Amino acid sequence: MALLEVKDLHTSFFTDAGEVKAVDGVSFELDRGKVLGIVGESGSGKSVTAYSIMQILAPTGKIVGGSVKLDGTELVGADENILRKVRGNRISIIFQDPMTSLNPTYTIGHQLVEAIRLHTDRNRKQAWDRALEMLQLVNVNEPRRRLKQYPFELSGGMRQRVMIAMALACEPDILIADEPTTALDVTIQAQILELMQDLQKKLGMAIIMITHDLGVVAQLCDEVIVMYAGSICERGTADEIFYTPAHEYTKGLMRSIPRDENNGQRLQPITGTPIDLLNMPKGCPFAPRCDHAMKVCLTERAPRMQVGEAHFSSCWMNVKDAADRGEITVEGGQDHV
């Protein structure tokens, strides 16, 4: 049985302008010790998917359908006491900006100790020792001194290491990293990613890496989910996504990556702007920006098709290609021509 099972998850935000379907039918599984990457543009639903798993949505947000199971235990609709035991203990999260995640009025030590005592039965002395141990684990220099400092006294990379230490203090089964390197310079990014890779191997935890940086995905992830307009458009192993992308959106992302072979040529950006989630089209959400859109793309959603051993895509071009070959395999066992 998978450690985490997300099935047909729907999350909406109810605003004065209408219902925003931020997550629209997302399904995936995560096994122990694996790293799952979720990629896509800003507004594609990556972070909301993570917040839905932990159920830490804004007041206007609500899970309106679907299931999230941790070791077979349903989390959607679960009692707050159950969720409190899950958050921090079983599933931890690293947010995008460590400066806004840490309280500027308390020392690093105070915040680490508070988190440890909240989720474990350690006393203050034991929690302090654990906080020191965690800072050493994430390679923070002068850890005893750092425990007595405030967040503004630390660099961006140091604050991110503190956030990782806080997330790992209770040895969670799953670590959700929501754009953990966005606010950092390239050198520090590389150090943080290397650190996470080492900790994942050392502790054996599963990781959900949320990012728009495909380089991060290539370095860390076993499996990749590509999201667009709140739904999954492609899913497969990292190699399948990078070397044999099947959805037109994924292909567009790949074309926009700087490569050595570009030889000074201009990159090919994806034209247009992301879809308005308040006015979703009937057909494929990516169709208005797709160079290969057909009539059917504008009126109907493509079925989820198996295009490799563990590789799935929801694109009418895959249906067309499979129909031309006379080999159509749709996830769920239904043929769709």
N, C-alpha and C positions, 0 to 999 in steps of 0.2 A: 504494500500500500504506500502511495506517495505521502511524503511528509505534509505537503500543502496541496489542497485541491480547490481550485477556483472554477466554478461552473456557472456559465450564463449570467455573469454579474452585470447588473444594471444599476448605475448611480446617477442621480439627477440633482441639479441645483434649481430650486424654485425661486425665481426672481420676479420683479415687477414686470419685466419684459416678457416673461414666459418661462417654460421649463427648458433647462439646458441639460441635454443628455450627454454628460461628460464621459461616462463609461457605458458602452452599449453592447452588451452580450459578450463580455470577455471570459474566456475559459482557458485554463492551463494547469499543469501540475508541476510540482517542484520536489525532486528527490533529495534525500539527505546528502550533504557534502557537495552538491552541484551548484553551479553559478549560472543564473538565468539573467540575460540582459533584456531590458525593455527599452527600445529606441523609438524615436519619432520626433517631430518638430514640437515646439512649444504649443500647448493647447491640445495635444493629441490624446491626453487622458492618462499619461504615464503615472504622474504623481497621484492623481485621484484614485487610480487603481490601488496604489500602495496605501493611501489613507483609508480606503474602503476596507482593505484587509485588516488593518489595525483599528478601524472604526473610530477615527479621529477627524471626522469631517467637520467643516464649518456648520454653524446652525442652519444655514439654508440648504445644506446637502443632506441627501437621504438615499440609502440603498433601497431601491424599489423592486428589486427582484434578484434571484440567483442565490448561490450558496458559496460559502467559504469554510472549508473544513481543515482543521489542524489535527493531524493524527486521528482523523475520523470524527472529531468533535466539531459540531456546527458552531460557528462564531456569529453568523448573521442572526440577530434577534436574541443573542445570548444575554444572560444576566450581567449587569455591570461588574459584579464581584468576580465572575469568571473572566471577563475581559481584562480586569485589573491584574489578574494573575498571569494572563497571557502577555500583555504589553510589558516589555522590559525583561521579563523572565524567559518566555519562549520566543517572542519576536521583538527585535529592537530595530530602531530606525535612526539613520544619520541624515539630518536635514541639509538642505542646500547651503544655507549661510550660517556658519557656526557663530557669528557675532550676534545674530538675532535669536539663536537657539540657546545661548548661554545668558544667564542673568547678570547684567553688568554691576549689580550692587552686592553680589556675593563672590567670595573667593572661589577659585577652581576646586580647592579641597572641600569646601562646604558643599558645593553642588554635587561633586562625585560621591561624597559620603551620604548625602541625602538620598541620592538615587539608589545606592547600594543598600541602605537601611530600609528603604521603602519596599524593596523586592526580596530581601533576604532576612534571616533572623540574626544577622551579625550585630554585635554591640558597636558603640562608637569607635572604640580602639581597633576592633577587628575591621571595621569598615574603612578606617583611616589607613590601616596597613594594606587593605585590598586596593584602595585608591592609589597608593604609592606603587604597588605591584603593577597595576594596570598602566600607569604612566611609563613605567620602565618597559613594559611589554610593547608599547607603541613608540618606543625610542624617543621619548621626551627627555631632553638633557636637563640636568639639575632638577630631578622630579620633586625633591623635598621643598625646594625653593618655589617651584611652580605651583605647588598646592596652596601656598600662602598668597599667591598673586591673583589679581583680578583679570577678567578676560581682555580688557583694553591694554594690558601690559604684555600680551602675547602676540606674536605674529599670526597671520592668517593660517599658515601651515600648522603652527603649533596649536591653534584653537581647533583646527580640524582633527588633529591627533587626540586632543582632549575629548572631542565628541565621539571619536571611535572608541576611546577607552571607556567612556560612559556607556556606550551601546553594548560593549562586550563584557562589562563588569559582572553581569549575572550569567555569563556563558549561554547566550540564547541559541536556540536551534536554527533560527533564521535571522539574518541581518539584512535589512532593507537599506540600501545606500541610494539616496535620492540626490542625484547630481553632486556627488561628494567632492568633485574637483573643479566645479564651475568657477568659483571665485578666486582660484589659485593660479599662480604663474606656472609656466610649463615645467620648470625644474621641480617645483614642489608637487605638481600633479603627478609626475613620474614617481616621486618618493612615496606619496600616499597610496598610489595604485600598487606599487611593489610591496608596501606594508600590508595592504589588505590581502594581497595574494599570499604572502607568507603566513598571515594570521589564519586565513581560510584553510590552508594546508595543515597548520599546527593544531587548530582547534576542531577541524572537521565540520564546521557549520555550513549551512546552505546560505547563499547570497542572492538577493534580487538586486541587480545593478540597474538603476534607472539613469539614462543618459541620452544626450543627442550626439555624443562623440563616438563615432564608429571605431576610432582607434582604441578607445577604452574597451569596447566590446571585443575587438580582435584579441586584445591582450588577456582578458580575464574570463570570458564567458564560454560555457559549454553549449548552451542553447540560447537562441535569440528570438524575441518576439518583436515584430515591427508593427507599431500602432499608428493609425491615422483616423482622426475624427471620432475618437472614442472606441474604436473597434480594432481587432487584430486583422491586418491585411496579409501578413505572412508569418510563418513560424517554422523554424528548423534549426539544425546545428549551426554553429558559427561558420564552419567551412561551407555549408550549403548556402547560407545567406550571402557570404562574401564572394564565392566563386560561381554559384549558379542561382542568382536572385531570380525569382519567378514573378513577382508583382511589379507593375510599372512604377509604383512609388518607390519601392526598394531599389530598383534599377536607377531611378533618378537620384536617390541618395548616394549610391555608389559612384555615379558620374560626377558628383559634386565634391568628391574627396580629392585633395591635392595628392598627386603621385609623382614619382621621379620621371615616369615616361611622358608626363605632360609637356616636357621640353619647352617651357615658356608659353605654351598655349593657354588661352583663357579657359577657366573651368565652366562647366555646363550647369548652371543653377536650375532648380525646378521653378518654372515660371508661375505667375499667379500668386495668390495668397491663400492661407489655410481657410477651410470652409467655415461658414458661420453656423455654429451649433444650434442657434435658435431657428435657423431656416435650412434644415437638412434636406438635400435632394432625395428623390425617390430611389434613384439608382446608386451607382458607386460614388461615394463621397469625393474620390480623387478624380472623377471623370472631367470636371471643368478645367483641370490642370494637366490632363494627360494628353500627350501627342498622338496616342494610338486609340483614343476613345471611339467606340462604335455606338450605333443607335441604342443597342440593348444596354449599354453602360449607363445611359441617361435615365432609363426607366426601371431597371431591375438590379438588385444586388447580386453579385456573382456568388455561386455556391463555393464552399470551402473544398478545394480539391487537393488530393494527394499527388505531389509532383516528385516525390522522392521517398526513400524509406521512412524517414521521420520528418518530411518536409511538406508543409501545407501552404496553400496560397488561395486567396479569394480574388481572382482576376479573370475577366471574360476572355482575355487573350490566352490563358491556360486552357479554358474550355474549348476555344477555337482550335488551338494546336492539337489538343487531345482528340477532338472530333475528326480533324484531318488525318490523324494516325489511326483512328478507329479504336483508341484505347482511352476510356474515360473512367477514372476512379475518383469518386467523391466521398469525402469523409462521412461516415454514417451508412455507407453501402448503397447510396442512391445514385443512379445514373442521371446526368443532367446534360442534355445536348443543347 
